[in-house]
């Protein structure tokens, strides 16, 4: 468990922060997890999206999904020992994980799987040459969404639609599917 003290400018304590991190280094491939990678945007795809946005006078927006890896759902059984400070009578007690945690080898993959599921449900198409590129065509408008781990680049011809998409993706990042 990671513990931090956030301080104000004058040095006084603002708040205490804790982050529960799994010991992913103890995981065994094929037993505890299968896929540990998450597709990331290719540099040529990033350049292409920026060029298209520039040529067509589209708006670009970058999103950083907060706590992205915590949104992934685990289909495999995963367990962890109790964090320090939690007292129980039976020392053999463990936690069964339903959601992904930072530190798990498959955390980024599970986030990407969930994001892909949400995008496909909302009529986006995954590009064959680069699986981190998603495109939605509505009438004569295009929305391009490019994923790099827990960052998203949105390109759209209308700023109004882009703001609506920003609100939509902020909401989608919190979905519990």
C-alpha positions in Angstrom: 0.0 0.0 0.0 1.4 3.4 -1.0 0.9 6.2 1.6 1.5 9.9 0.9 0.9 13.1 2.8 -0.3 16.0 0.7 0.8 19.3 2.1 -0.3 22.9 1.6 2.1 25.6 0.5 2.9 26.5 4.1 3.8 22.9 4.9 0.7 22.0 6.9 -1.0 18.7 6.2 -3.8 19.0 3.6 -4.8 15.3 3.5 -3.5 11.8 3.7 -3.6 9.7 0.6 -3.4 5.9 0.3 -3.2 3.8 -2.8 -3.7 0.0 -2.8 -1.3 -1.6 -5.2 -1.2 -5.3 -5.9 2.0 -7.3 -5.9 1.9 -8.1 -9.6 5.4 -9.5 -9.6 4.1 -12.6 -7.9 1.7 -13.4 -10.8 2.4 -16.4 -13.1 1.6 -16.0 -16.8 -1.0 -18.6 -17.9 -2.1 -19.1 -14.3 -2.9 -15.7 -12.9 -3.1 -13.7 -16.1 -2.9 -14.2 -19.9 -2.6 -10.9 -21.7 -0.6 -8.2 -20.1 -0.3 -5.7 -22.9 -2.5 -2.9 -24.0 -2.3 -1.6 -27.5 -0.9 1.9 -27.8 -1.2 4.3 -30.6 1.6 4.1 -33.2 3.5 7.2 -33.8 2.5 7.3 -37.5 -1.2 7.1 -36.4 -0.7 10.1 -34.0 0.9 12.1 -36.8 -1.9 11.1 -39.2 -4.6 12.3 -36.8 -2.8 15.6 -36.1 -2.3 16.1 -39.9 -6.0 15.4 -40.6 -7.1 17.7 -37.8 -4.8 20.4 -39.2 -5.8 20.1 -42.8 -9.6 19.9 -42.0 -9.4 22.6 -39.3 -10.7 20.1 -36.7 -10.5 20.6 -33.0 -8.2 18.4 -30.9 -8.6 17.5 -27.3 -6.6 15.4 -25.0 -8.1 13.4 -22.1 -6.3 11.7 -19.2 -8.6 9.1 -17.7 -8.3 9.3 -14.0 -7.6 5.9 -12.3 -8.1 4.2 -15.6 -6.7 0.8 -14.5 -9.2 0.6 -11.7 -12.0 0.4 -14.2 -11.0 -2.9 -15.7 -13.1 -6.0 -14.8 -11.3 -9.2 -13.9 -12.8 -12.4 -15.3 -10.1 -14.6 -13.8 -10.0 -15.4 -10.1 -7.4 -13.1 -8.5 -6.6 -12.9 -4.8 -4.3 -10.8 -2.7 -3.3 -10.8 0.9 -4.9 -8.3 3.2 -3.3 -4.8 3.3 -1.3 -3.9 6.3 -3.3 -2.5 9.2 -6.4 -4.7 8.6 -6.7 -7.1 11.5 -8.6 -10.4 11.2 -8.8 -13.5 13.4 -7.8 -15.9 10.7 -4.4 -15.0 9.2 -5.2 -17.1 6.1 -7.9 -14.6 5.0 -7.4 -13.1 1.5 -9.2 -10.6 -0.7 -10.8 -11.8 -3.9 -10.4 -9.2 -6.6 -13.4 -8.3 -8.8 -11.8 -5.1 -10.2 -8.4 -4.4 -11.5 -5.7 -2.8 -9.3 -2.6 -0.9 -10.1 0.3 -3.4 -10.0 -1.5 -6.3 -11.7 0.1 -7.3 -14.9 -3.2 -7.4 -16.7 -4.5 -4.0 -15.4 -3.8 -2.0 -18.6 -5.2 -4.8 -20.8 -8.4 -5.0 -18.8 -8.9 -1.2 -19.0 -8.4 -1.4 -22.8 -10.9 -4.2 -23.1 -13.5 -2.3 -21.2 -12.9 0.9 -23.2 -13.1 -1.0 -26.5 -16.4 -2.6 -25.4 -17.9 0.9 -24.5 -16.7 2.4 -27.8 -18.1 -0.5 -29.9 -21.4 -0.2 -28.1 -21.5 3.5 -29.1 -21.0 2.8 -32.8 -17.2 3.4 -33.1 -15.2 1.3 -35.4 -11.8 -0.1 -34.5 -9.2 0.5 -37.2 -7.5 -2.6 -38.5 -4.0 -1.2 -39.0 -3.9 0.3 -35.5 -6.2 -1.1 -32.9 -5.8 2.0 -30.7 -7.7 4.1 -33.3 -11.5 4.3 -33.2 -13.6 6.2 -35.7 -17.3 7.2 -35.6 -19.0 8.6 -38.6 -22.3 10.5 -38.1 -23.7 12.0 -41.3 -20.9 14.0 -42.7 -19.0 14.4 -39.4 -16.2 12.2 -38.1 -15.0 11.7 -34.6 -11.5 10.2 -34.3 -10.4 8.7 -30.9 -6.9 7.6 -30.4 -5.9 5.6 -27.2 -2.4 5.6 -25.6 -2.6 3.6 -22.4 -4.8 5.9 -20.2 -4.7 8.9 -22.5 -7.2 9.7 -25.3 -6.8 12.1 -28.2 -10.1 13.3 -29.7 -10.4 14.9 -33.1 -13.7 16.4 -34.2 -14.9 19.0 -36.7 -17.2 20.8 -34.2 -16.0 22.2 -30.9 -19.6 22.0 -29.6 -19.7 18.2 -30.3 -16.2 17.9 -28.9 -17.3 19.4 -25.6 -20.3 17.0 -25.5 -17.9 14.1 -26.2 -15.6 15.2 -23.5 -18.5 15.0 -21.0 -19.5 11.7 -22.4 -16.1 10.1 -22.1 -15.7 11.5 -18.6 -18.9 9.7 -17.8 -17.8 6.5 -19.7 -14.5 6.4 -17.8 -16.6 5.8 -14.6 -18.9 3.2 -16.0 -19.3 -0.1 -14.2 -20.1 -2.5 -16.9 
